[in-house]
Each structure stands twice: as structure tokens, then as C-alpha cells.
Amino acid sequence: MVYERPWKSFDRQLEILKSRNLEISDDEAARRYLQRIGYYRLSAYLYPFRVFTLQQEPTTGKLVSIKEDRFVDKTHFVDAVNLYCFDKKLRLHMLDALERIEVALRVDIAYLLGERDTFAYKNIENFHPTFAKRRDQHKRWLEKYDRLLKRSKEDFVKHYTKEHGPDLPIWVAVETWDFGAMSQLFAMMKVPDQIEIASRYGVSEFKVFSSWLRSLNYLRNLCAHHSRLWNRNIIDQPKLPERGTVG
């Protein structure tokens, strides 16, 4: 397959947008935004302004929505810029909320498991036998933890490994986990432990709480990589609790 879309200058990008019925009142300002943000990233915020028409498929007779290479009347370049700026602020607010959740959960898990076993995360007996052993889930989690530990540049990691040996106590090890490692470990925990932690957040259904963590991890990855959050189809949907079960 031959790729047929060559490199285009910023001036050419402006010409294409104008040819598609996009109103640009200040070419120089628009060019600066293209230089800083990029045509492809901005196009995601212009997508809802595209013209869509319904056409009938000749074979099935079904009506399908066809995207046209033009924007609805009175669509302005600044509309995309404003949505981009809104999305940036939304990601910052989301990261702030996610940080609070992540830090609190690290303490909850370390406090609960650490009371019975200093190195609880290494011992498969501390986890639900079905979930931990299925597809070597616990083994793969430990491999991920080892990668995170080796990647860490934190001084406390160097200090603990030098002074106390290679194994970190769980209340120290949690500080090297990312949100994904934390949510995966929670999913492997024994049901009573999951219920105890979930109940601290007013959730009585541990499976619902676990699905929330997976979904929050997906959102965190979007925010951390500066991906579009506004108007995003969330792939990993959180489960809804039974009515009246969330306190």
C-alpha cells in the first residue's frame, strides 16, 4: 500500500481548513496555534463540527452516516482552540482528583496488608487463590513491580535497598507503583480485604469498586499522555452500583 498523504506546510494546512468552510479571522494567530498544537491534534476538536449526511447502502438498504470534508456553517477555528484549552484544564482537574485517590489507596492497601505481612505483596498466600493464580497473574504483577522498581530514580529506593536489602516493605514499595499496578493488586486481594477498603469510600460492592479503579487508571493514562479527554468514548466503563448501596 502506497501512502498518499504527503507532508504539508502550515500555510497549506490553513488553506485546507478554509477550503472546508472553516472560518479563520486571523491567519497569523491560526498559524501559531498549528505550530504549537499541531493540525492533527486540533482536528479532533473540530470533528464534531464536520457535516454528516445520511446515505442508503445499495446492498443492505441501511442508512449510514457519511462524514464530509467540510464543516457546518459559521464554524470558527477558534472553536477548536477553545475546546482544546477547555480539555487541557479538564485533564489538570482530573489529575488533581486522581492523585488524591491514588495516594489514599496506596495508604489503605499498605496499611491493611502490611499489618499481617511486611512483604505482603510478594506472598501469593495473601491474595485470592483464584485470581492470583489464574494465568500467573501474581507472577506477572511481580514482574511489573520489578520493572517499576528498577525504573525508579527515587532516593528512598536507593536508601532502603542499600541499608535493608533488596526487598522493600509494602508501605515503601507502594510508592513505586503506578495506578495500574495498584488497581491490579487490588483486584487480586481477598474478598474481605477488598470489601474493607471499598467500604472506606462508601462502596459496599467490591466488584464495582474494582471496576472504578480500572476505569480511573484508563483516565489517568489519557491525562498523563496529554490525550484528549473531552468527548472521549471511555473504553473501560465502570460498573454501576445497586441503587442505595453507595454511602
C-alpha positions as CSV (number, residue, x, y, z in Angstrom):
1,M,0.0,0.0,0.0
2,V,1.4,3.4,-1.0
3,Y,0.9,6.3,1.4
4,E,-0.7,9.2,-0.5
5,R,-0.8,12.0,2.1
6,P,2.4,14.0,1.9
7,W,3.8,16.5,4.3
8,K,2.0,19.9,4.3
9,S,3.3,23.3,5.3
10,F,1.4,25.3,7.9
11,D,0.2,27.6,5.2
12,R,-1.1,24.7,3.2
13,Q,-2.9,23.4,6.3
14,L,-4.6,26.7,6.7
15,E,-5.7,26.6,3.0
16,I,-7.2,23.1,3.5
17,L,-9.2,24.2,6.6
18,K,-10.5,27.3,4.7
19,S,-11.5,25.2,1.7
20,R,-13.6,23.0,4.1
21,N,-15.7,26.0,5.2
22,L,-13.8,26.8,8.3
23,E,-13.8,30.5,9.2
24,I,-10.4,31.9,10.2
25,S,-10.4,35.6,11.1
26,D,-6.7,35.8,11.9
27,D,-4.3,33.7,9.7
28,E,-1.2,34.5,11.7
29,A,-2.8,33.6,15.0
30,A,-4.2,30.4,13.5
31,R,-0.7,29.5,12.1
32,R,0.8,30.0,15.5
33,Y,-1.7,27.5,17.0
34,L,-0.9,25.0,14.3
35,Q,2.8,25.4,15.1
36,R,2.3,24.9,18.8
37,I,-0.5,22.3,18.9
38,G,-0.5,20.6,15.5
39,Y,-3.1,20.1,12.8
40,Y,-3.8,16.5,13.7
41,R,-4.4,17.2,17.4
42,L,-6.7,20.2,16.7
43,S,-8.6,18.2,14.1
44,A,-10.0,16.1,17.0
45,Y,-11.7,19.2,18.4
46,L,-13.0,20.1,15.0
47,Y,-14.5,16.7,14.3
48,P,-17.9,17.4,15.9
49,F,-18.3,20.4,13.6
50,R,-18.0,18.2,10.5
51,V,-21.0,17.8,8.2
52,F,-22.5,14.4,8.3
53,T,-25.1,13.1,5.8
54,L,-27.3,10.0,5.8
55,Q,-26.9,7.7,2.8
56,Q,-28.5,4.4,1.9
57,E,-26.2,1.5,1.3
58,P,-27.0,0.0,-2.1
59,T,-26.6,-3.6,-0.9
60,T,-28.3,-3.6,2.5
61,G,-30.5,-0.6,2.2
62,K,-29.4,0.6,5.7
63,L,-28.9,4.2,6.4
64,V,-25.3,5.1,7.2
65,S,-23.7,8.3,8.4
66,I,-21.1,9.7,6.0
67,K,-18.6,12.2,7.1
68,E,-18.0,15.0,4.6
69,D,-14.8,17.1,4.1
70,R,-16.5,20.3,5.2
71,F,-17.6,22.0,8.4
72,V,-21.1,23.3,9.3
73,D,-21.7,26.9,8.5
74,K,-20.2,29.5,10.9
75,T,-17.7,27.1,12.4
76,H,-14.6,29.1,13.5
77,F,-11.0,28.0,14.0
78,V,-11.2,29.5,17.5
79,D,-13.9,27.0,18.4
80,A,-11.4,24.2,18.2
81,V,-8.8,26.2,20.1
82,N,-11.3,26.9,22.9
83,L,-12.2,23.2,23.2
84,Y,-8.6,22.3,23.3
85,C,-8.0,24.8,26.1
86,F,-11.0,23.5,28.0
87,D,-9.8,19.9,27.6
88,K,-6.4,20.9,28.9
89,K,-8.0,22.4,32.1
90,L,-10.2,19.3,32.4
91,R,-7.2,17.0,32.4
92,L,-5.5,19.1,35.0
93,H,-8.5,18.9,37.3
94,M,-8.8,15.2,36.6
95,L,-5.1,14.6,37.5
96,D,-5.6,16.5,40.8
97,A,-8.5,14.3,41.7
98,L,-6.8,11.1,40.6
99,E,-3.7,12.0,42.7
100,R,-5.8,12.2,45.8
101,I,-7.4,8.8,45.1
102,E,-4.2,7.1,44.2
103,V,-2.3,8.4,47.3
104,A,-5.1,7.4,49.7
105,L,-5.4,4.0,48.2
106,R,-1.7,3.3,48.5
107,V,-2.0,4.0,52.2
108,D,-5.1,1.8,52.6
109,I,-3.6,-1.2,50.8
110,A,-0.2,-0.9,52.6
111,Y,-1.8,-0.4,56.0
112,L,-4.1,-3.3,55.7
113,L,-1.7,-5.9,54.2
114,G,1.4,-4.6,56.0
115,E,-0.1,-5.3,59.4
116,R,-0.1,-9.1,58.7
117,D,3.0,-9.3,56.4
118,T,5.7,-6.7,55.9
119,F,6.3,-8.0,52.4
120,A,2.7,-9.0,51.7
121,Y,2.8,-8.1,48.0
122,K,5.4,-10.8,47.4
123,N,3.5,-13.6,49.1
124,I,0.7,-15.2,46.9
125,E,-0.9,-16.5,50.1
126,N,-2.1,-13.0,50.9
127,F,-4.3,-12.9,47.8
128,H,-7.4,-14.6,46.5
129,P,-6.2,-18.0,45.3
130,T,-8.4,-18.0,42.2
131,F,-7.5,-14.5,40.9
132,A,-3.8,-14.6,41.9
133,K,-3.0,-17.9,40.3
134,R,-5.1,-17.6,37.2
135,R,-2.9,-17.1,34.2
136,D,0.1,-16.5,36.6
137,Q,-1.4,-13.1,37.4
138,H,0.5,-12.6,40.6
139,K,3.8,-13.6,38.9
140,R,3.2,-11.1,36.1
141,W,2.3,-8.5,38.6
142,L,5.6,-9.1,40.4
143,E,7.5,-8.8,37.1
144,K,5.8,-5.4,36.5
145,Y,6.7,-4.3,40.0
146,D,10.3,-5.2,39.4
147,R,10.3,-3.1,36.3
148,L,8.8,-0.1,38.1
149,L,11.4,-0.5,40.9
150,K,14.3,-0.6,38.5
151,R,13.0,2.4,36.7
152,S,12.5,4.4,39.9
153,K,15.0,7.2,40.5
154,E,13.8,8.0,44.0
155,D,16.4,8.4,46.7
156,F,14.3,6.4,49.2
157,V,14.6,3.3,46.9
158,K,18.4,3.6,46.9
159,H,18.5,4.1,50.7
160,Y,16.3,1.1,51.6
161,T,18.0,-1.3,49.2
162,K,21.4,-0.2,50.5
163,E,20.6,-0.2,54.2
164,H,18.0,-3.0,54.4
165,G,18.3,-5.3,51.4
166,P,16.6,-5.6,48.0
167,D,13.1,-6.2,49.4
168,L,11.1,-3.1,50.3
169,P,8.3,-3.3,52.9
170,I,4.9,-2.8,51.4
171,W,4.5,0.7,52.9
172,V,7.6,1.7,51.0
173,A,7.0,-0.4,47.9
174,V,3.6,1.2,47.2
175,E,5.4,4.5,46.5
176,T,6.9,2.9,43.3
177,W,3.6,1.6,42.0
178,D,1.7,3.3,39.2
179,F,-2.1,3.5,39.2
180,G,-2.3,0.4,37.1
181,A,-0.1,-1.7,39.4
182,M,-2.2,-0.6,42.3
183,S,-5.5,-1.4,40.7
184,Q,-4.3,-4.8,39.5
185,L,-3.1,-5.7,43.0
186,F,-6.4,-4.6,44.5
187,A,-8.2,-7.0,42.0
188,M,-6.1,-9.9,43.4
189,M,-6.8,-9.2,47.0
190,K,-9.0,-11.5,49.1
191,V,-12.7,-10.5,49.1
192,P,-12.8,-9.4,52.7
193,D,-9.9,-7.1,52.2
194,Q,-11.4,-5.6,49.1
195,I,-14.7,-5.1,50.9
196,E,-12.9,-3.4,53.8
197,I,-11.1,-0.9,51.6
198,A,-14.1,-0.3,49.3
199,S,-16.3,0.4,52.4
200,R,-14.0,3.2,53.4
201,Y,-15.1,5.0,50.3
202,G,-18.8,4.3,50.9
203,V,-19.0,1.4,48.4
204,S,-20.3,-1.9,49.6
205,E,-19.8,-3.8,46.3
206,F,-16.1,-4.7,45.9
207,K,-16.5,-5.7,42.2
208,V,-18.0,-2.2,41.5
209,F,-15.1,-0.5,43.3
210,S,-12.6,-2.6,41.4
211,S,-14.2,-1.6,38.1
212,W,-13.9,2.0,39.1
213,L,-10.2,1.6,39.7
214,R,-9.7,0.1,36.2
215,S,-11.7,2.9,34.7
216,L,-9.8,5.6,36.7
217,N,-6.5,4.0,35.6
218,Y,-7.6,4.4,31.9
219,L,-8.4,8.0,32.5
220,R,-5.1,8.6,34.3
221,N,-3.2,7.2,31.3
222,L,-5.1,9.5,29.0
223,C,-4.2,12.5,31.1
224,A,-0.6,11.5,31.6
225,H,-0.1,11.3,27.9
226,H,-1.9,14.5,27.2
227,S,-4.6,12.7,25.2
228,R,-8.0,14.1,24.5
229,L,-10.3,13.7,27.4
230,W,-13.3,15.8,26.3
231,N,-15.8,13.9,24.1
232,R,-13.9,10.6,24.7
233,N,-15.5,7.3,24.4
234,I,-14.4,5.6,27.7
235,I,-13.4,2.0,26.7
236,D,-13.2,0.6,30.3
237,Q,-16.6,1.5,31.6
238,P,-17.1,1.5,35.4
239,K,-19.9,-0.7,36.8
240,L,-22.9,1.0,38.3
241,P,-23.7,0.0,41.9
242,E,-27.1,-1.1,43.0
243,R,-29.4,1.8,43.9
244,G,-28.9,2.9,47.5
245,T,-25.7,0.9,48.1
246,V,-23.2,3.8,47.9
247,G,-23.0,5.9,51.1
